[in-house]
């Protein structure tokens, strides 16, 4: 009887250990950056040959995607771009932003057990290893080290939870309303999500930080751990293999699928593409190339700021004298136009001749008129799409006439 109980207990313990082992295996591979080799040039040739025409919107395997124009912040193409989704290691874009803005790159970090024992993609850190924040950032963004992510989070935020709070505060500051962070590495956990559009905005912000732009554009680097060199390479398969690519970040978990955020600049066209939820590494590569080649073939940069300013000046010349100021000490108004925050924007080549500017303004105003009072707007349209609305405002206060002004005017007329 005792022997039977012992056997049952052994089986029970063995079953529990097996479950734990399988769980750990799942965690280890859940965030492992796919080592599958892909021939980028061959895939690009296939994309161009199999596309009926590059002028039609690409058909993607990835469940979520976006093309983001860095010049204007406009979406040029989207597939479920605002759908909340897990983001895998593309999380590390926000991790890098928070670290660079809140730490000293020369600080030396001593690795704690929590960072040393994490699974998935790793820089290869062990407990009590010593490494600088700068080298941890390279380990974070090049080889997608989850151990580097946790080490940085603990160093900067005091804990994973504290660092996540910093990430979420930064997201609010950046105007991201559909993103929420729980971990710094991107392993699948509840309530950790973003959208393709907001991920593109994060990448755009990060690329304006010199240090991050330098890191994500690096193909190979040597970090120093405990005084010993270790060579690492970038997991971004497009970097150095596709014309114009200069970043940004790969990712993979079971929940997020294969993910890739790419920055690409060709001539004046500077875009960020995001693909999330691809089934294989080849699909994420192929989809990213499709988006880049589609944008390159179909969009051109227009100096929209110059066009806006010229249109406004022409309108002023023809219409300023038509604006009536009743009961004002001045009968002329000085108008200003809200400044457009970007110089250029990407426009589809077939739509360049369809850029329309429509101005609506009040032509009868009664004093007093406050300084900066909005009295009209300029609508910028590409075809039927309104891409921007700028406010027209009064630049100088116009006071209402008092009895003294009326009397003066009467005497001038009488004399």
C-alpha positions in Angstrom: 0.0 0.0 0.0 2.8 2.4 0.9 4.7 1.4 -2.3 1.5 2.2 -4.3 1.2 5.6 -2.7 4.9 6.3 -3.4 4.5 5.4 -7.0 1.4 7.7 -7.4 3.3 10.5 -5.7 6.3 10.0 -8.0 4.0 10.1 -11.1 2.3 13.2 -9.7 5.6 15.0 -9.1 6.8 13.9 -12.5 3.7 15.3 -14.2 4.1 18.6 -12.4 7.8 18.8 -13.4 6.9 18.0 -17.0 4.3 20.9 -17.1 6.9 23.3 -15.6 9.5 22.1 -18.2 7.1 22.6 -21.1 6.1 26.0 -19.7 9.8 27.0 -19.5 10.4 25.8 -23.0 7.5 27.9 -24.2 8.8 31.0 -22.4 12.3 30.4 -23.8 11.2 30.3 -27.4 8.2 32.7 -27.1 10.4 35.7 -27.6 13.4 34.1 -29.5 14.3 36.2 -32.5 13.9 33.8 -35.4 17.3 32.5 -36.7 15.7 31.3 -40.0 17.9 32.6 -42.8 16.2 34.7 -45.5 17.6 35.9 -48.8 16.4 39.5 -48.9 17.5 40.2 -52.5 15.7 37.0 -53.7 12.6 37.9 -51.8 12.7 41.5 -53.3 12.9 40.0 -56.8 10.0 37.7 -56.1 7.9 40.7 -54.7 8.6 42.7 -57.9 8.0 39.8 -60.3 4.8 38.5 -58.6 3.2 41.9 -58.1 0.8 42.5 -61.0 1.7 46.1 -60.6 3.4 48.1 -57.9 0.7 50.8 -58.3 -1.9 48.6 -56.6 -2.0 48.3 -52.8 0.0 45.3 -51.6 -1.6 42.1 -50.4 0.0 41.0 -47.2 0.2 37.9 -45.0 0.7 40.0 -41.9 -2.6 40.7 -40.1 -1.6 44.3 -39.2 0.5 46.8 -41.1 1.1 50.5 -41.8 3.2 52.8 -43.9 4.0 56.1 -42.0 5.3 59.2 -43.6 7.9 60.7 -41.3 7.7 64.2 -42.9 4.0 64.7 -42.1 3.0 61.9 -39.8 0.4 60.8 -42.3 -0.6 57.1 -42.9 0.1 56.2 -46.5 -1.2 52.7 -46.2 -2.9 50.7 -43.5 -4.3 47.3 -42.6 -5.9 47.3 -39.1 -3.5 50.1 -38.2 -5.4 51.1 -35.1 -6.1 47.6 -33.7 -4.7 46.9 -30.3 -2.3 44.0 -30.4 0.7 42.4 -28.6 4.0 43.9 -29.9 6.7 41.4 -28.9 10.3 42.8 -28.9 9.2 46.0 -30.7 8.4 47.0 -27.1 12.1 47.7 -26.8 11.8 50.8 -28.9 9.9 52.4 -26.0 12.3 50.8 -23.5 15.3 52.5 -25.3 13.5 55.9 -25.3 12.9 55.8 -21.6 16.4 54.6 -20.8 18.2 57.2 -22.9 16.1 60.0 -21.5 16.5 58.9 -17.9 20.0 57.5 -17.4 23.7 58.1 -17.8 25.1 55.9 -20.7 28.4 55.5 -18.9 26.8 54.0 -15.7 28.0 50.5 -14.9 25.2 48.1 -14.1 25.6 44.9 -12.0 23.3 42.2 -13.3 20.7 40.9 -10.9 19.4 37.3 -10.9 16.0 38.4 -12.4 17.7 39.7 -15.5 20.2 36.8 -15.7 17.5 34.1 -15.6 15.0 35.5 -18.1 14.3 33.3 -21.2 13.9 34.1 -24.9 16.4 36.3 -26.9 19.4 37.1 -24.8 22.6 39.1 -24.7 24.0 36.3 -22.5 24.3 38.0 -19.2 25.0 36.2 -15.9 24.3 37.2 -12.3 26.8 39.8 -11.1 28.1 40.6 -14.6 29.1 44.2 -15.0 28.3 46.2 -18.2 27.6 49.8 -19.1 24.1 51.2 -19.9 25.5 52.0 -23.3 26.4 48.4 -24.1 23.1 47.2 -22.6 21.3 49.4 -25.1 23.2 47.8 -28.0 22.3 44.3 -26.5 18.7 45.5 -26.2 18.3 46.7 -29.8 20.7 44.6 -31.8 20.3 41.0 -30.5 17.0 41.9 -28.7 18.3 40.8 -25.3 15.5 40.3 -22.8 18.2 40.1 -20.1 19.4 43.5 -21.2 15.8 44.8 -21.1 15.3 43.7 -17.5 18.7 44.9 -16.4 18.0 48.4 -17.8 14.5 48.5 -16.4 15.7 47.6 -12.9 18.6 50.1 -13.1 16.4 53.0 -14.4 13.1 52.3 -12.8 14.1 50.5 -9.6 11.9 47.6 -10.6 10.0 46.2 -13.6 6.8 47.7 -12.3 8.5 51.1 -11.7 9.9 51.1 -15.2 6.6 50.2 -16.8 5.1 53.2 -15.0 7.8 55.4 -16.7 7.0 53.8 -20.1 3.3 54.5 -19.7 3.9 58.1 -18.6 6.1 58.6 -21.7 3.3 57.1 -23.8 0.9 59.7 -22.5 3.4 62.5 -23.2 3.7 61.3 -26.7 -0.1 61.2 -27.2 -0.3 57.5 -27.5 -3.9 56.5 -26.5 -3.9 52.9 -27.6 -0.7 51.6 -26.0 0.0 50.2 -22.6 3.2 48.7 -21.2 3.7 46.1 -18.5 7.2 44.7 -19.3 10.3 46.1 -20.9 11.1 43.2 -23.2 7.7 42.3 -24.8 7.1 38.8 -23.6 3.4 38.0 -23.8 1.5 39.3 -20.8 -2.0 40.6 -20.3 -2.6 44.4 -20.8 0.7 44.8 -22.8 -0.3 46.1 -26.2 0.0 48.8 -28.9 -1.2 49.5 -32.5 0.8 49.6 -35.7 0.1 53.3 -36.0 1.3 54.1 -32.5 4.3 51.8 -32.9 5.3 53.8 -36.0 5.0 57.0 -33.9 7.2 55.5 -31.2 9.8 54.6 -33.9 9.6 58.1 -35.4 10.2 59.6 -32.0 13.1 57.2 -31.3 14.8 58.0 -34.6 14.9 61.7 -33.6 17.1 60.7 -30.6 20.7 60.6 -32.0 21.8 57.7 -29.8 19.0 55.4 -30.6 19.2 56.2 -34.3 22.9 55.3 -34.2 22.2 52.0 -32.4 19.4 50.7 -34.6 21.4 51.5 -37.7 24.4 49.4 -36.5 24.8 46.0 -38.1 27.5 44.6 -35.9 28.9 45.8 -32.5 31.2 44.6 -29.7 30.0 45.0 -26.1 32.2 44.6 -23.1 31.0 42.4 -20.2 33.3 42.2 -17.2 36.0 43.8 -19.3 35.7 41.1 -21.9 34.6 41.8 -25.5 31.6 40.1 -27.0 30.5 40.5 -30.7 26.8 40.8 -31.4 24.8 41.4 -34.6 21.6 43.0 -35.5 18.5 40.8 -35.9 17.0 43.1 -38.5 17.3 41.2 -41.8 16.7 44.2 -44.0 19.4 46.4 -42.5 22.4 46.5 -44.9 20.5 44.2 -47.4 17.7 46.5 -48.7 18.4 50.0 -50.2 17.6 52.9 -47.8 16.9 50.8 -44.7 18.4 52.4 -41.5 16.5 50.6 -38.6 14.5 49.8 -36.5 13.5 46.6 -34.6 12.4 43.0 -35.0 10.1 40.9 -32.7 8.5 37.6 -32.2 6.3 36.0 -29.6 3.5 33.3 -29.9 0.9 36.0 -29.2 2.3 38.7 -31.5 3.6 36.6 -34.4 6.6 37.8 -36.4 7.0 41.6 -36.2 9.2 44.1 -37.9 9.4 47.9 -37.7 11.5 49.3 -40.5 12.8 52.8 -41.3 13.7 53.4 -45.0 14.8 56.6 -46.8 15.1 56.9 -50.5 15.8 60.3 -51.9 13.4 62.6 -50.0 10.9 59.9 -49.1 11.4 58.9 -45.5 9.0 56.2 -44.2 8.4 53.8 -41.4 6.7 50.5 -42.1 5.3 48.2 -39.5 4.2 44.6 -39.9 2.7 42.7 -37.0 1.3 39.2 -36.9 3.2 37.6 -39.8 3.2 33.8 -39.7 6.8 33.3 -40.7 10.0 35.3 -40.8 9.9 35.1 -44.6 6.4 36.6 -44.7 7.4 39.5 -42.4 10.4 40.2 -44.7 8.3 39.9 -47.8 5.5 42.1 -46.4 8.0 44.8 -45.3 9.6 44.8 -48.8 6.2 45.1 -50.4 5.3 48.1 -48.3 8.6 49.8 -49.0 8.6 49.2 -52.7 4.9 50.3 -53.0 5.7 53.6 -51.2 8.8 54.1 -53.3 7.1 53.6 -56.6 3.9 55.5 -55.9 4.6 58.5 -53.7 6.6 61.7 -54.1 7.4 64.5 -51.8 5.6 67.9 -52.2 6.6 71.2 -50.6 3.2 71.7 -49.0 4.3 74.5 -46.8 5.3 76.7 -49.7 2.0 75.9 -51.5 0.0 76.8 -48.4 1.8 80.1 -47.9 1.4 81.1 -51.6 -2.3 80.3 -51.6 -2.9 82.3 -48.4 -1.0 85.3 -49.7 -3.0 85.2 -53.0 -6.3 84.9 -51.1 -5.3 87.8 -48.8 -4.5 90.1 -51.8 -8.0 89.4 -53.2 -10.1 89.3 -50.1 -8.6 91.4 -47.3 -10.4 94.6 -48.4 -13.7 92.8 -48.5 -13.7 92.1 -44.7 -15.9 94.7 -42.9 -15.1 95.7 -39.4 -18.1 97.3 -37.7 -17.7 99.7 -34.8 -13.9 99.2 -34.7 -11.3 101.9 -34.1 -9.6 100.4 -37.2 -11.4 99.3 -40.3 -8.7 97.0 -41.5 -7.7 93.6 -40.0 -4.3 91.9 -40.0 -4.7 88.2 -40.6 -2.4 85.3 -39.7 -2.4 81.7 -40.7 -1.6 78.9 -38.3 1.8 77.5 -39.2 1.9 74.1 -40.7 4.3 71.9 -38.6 6.0 70.2 -41.6 7.6 71.4 -44.8 6.9 68.5 -47.0 4.5 65.6 -47.3 4.3 62.4 -49.3 1.6 62.5 -51.9 0.6 59.7 -54.2 1.9 60.5 -57.7 -1.5 60.2 -59.2 -2.9 62.7 -56.7 -0.4 65.5 -57.1 -2.6 67.5 -59.4 -5.6 66.9 -57.1 -4.3 68.9 -54.2 -6.9 71.5 -53.3 -6.9 74.3 -50.9 -10.2 75.8 -49.6 -10.4 78.9 -47.5 -13.5 79.8 -45.4 -13.5 83.1 -43.5 -15.9 85.6 -41.9 -16.4 88.8 -44.0 -18.3 90.8 -41.4 -16.9 91.3 -38.0 -18.0 93.5 -35.1 -15.6 95.1 -32.6 -14.1 94.4 -30.2 -12.1 91.6 -31.8 -9.6 90.0 -29.6 -6.0 89.2 -30.6 -5.6 85.6 -31.9 -9.4 85.3 -32.4 -10.1 82.6 -35.0 -12.2 83.9 -37.8 -11.7 81.3 -40.5 -9.7 78.3 -41.7 -7.8 76.8 -44.6 -8.7 73.2 -45.6 -6.0 71.2 -47.4 -7.4 68.3 -49.4 -5.9 65.6 -51.6 -8.8 64.5 -53.8 -11.7 64.0 -51.4 -9.4 63.5 -48.3 -8.9 66.4 -45.9 -5.3 66.1 -44.8 -5.0 69.3 -42.7 -7.1 72.2 -41.4 -5.2 75.4 -40.5 -6.8 78.2 -38.5 -7.0 81.9 -39.7 -6.8 84.4 -36.9 -6.7 88.1 -36.1 -3.1 89.1 -35.3 -3.8 92.4 -33.5 -6.6 93.4 -31.1 -9.2 95.8 -32.6 -11.0 97.8 -29.9 -14.5 99.0 -30.1 -15.1 102.7 -30.8 -16.2 104.8 -27.8 -18.2 108.1 -27.8 -15.0 110.1 -28.2 -14.1 108.3 -31.5 -17.6 108.7 -32.8 -17.6 112.5 -31.9 -14.2 112.9 -33.6 -15.5 111.2 -36.8 -18.6 113.4 -36.7 -16.6 116.6 -36.4 -14.2 115.5 -39.2 -17.2 114.9 -41.5 -18.9 118.2 -40.5 -15.8 120.3 -41.0 
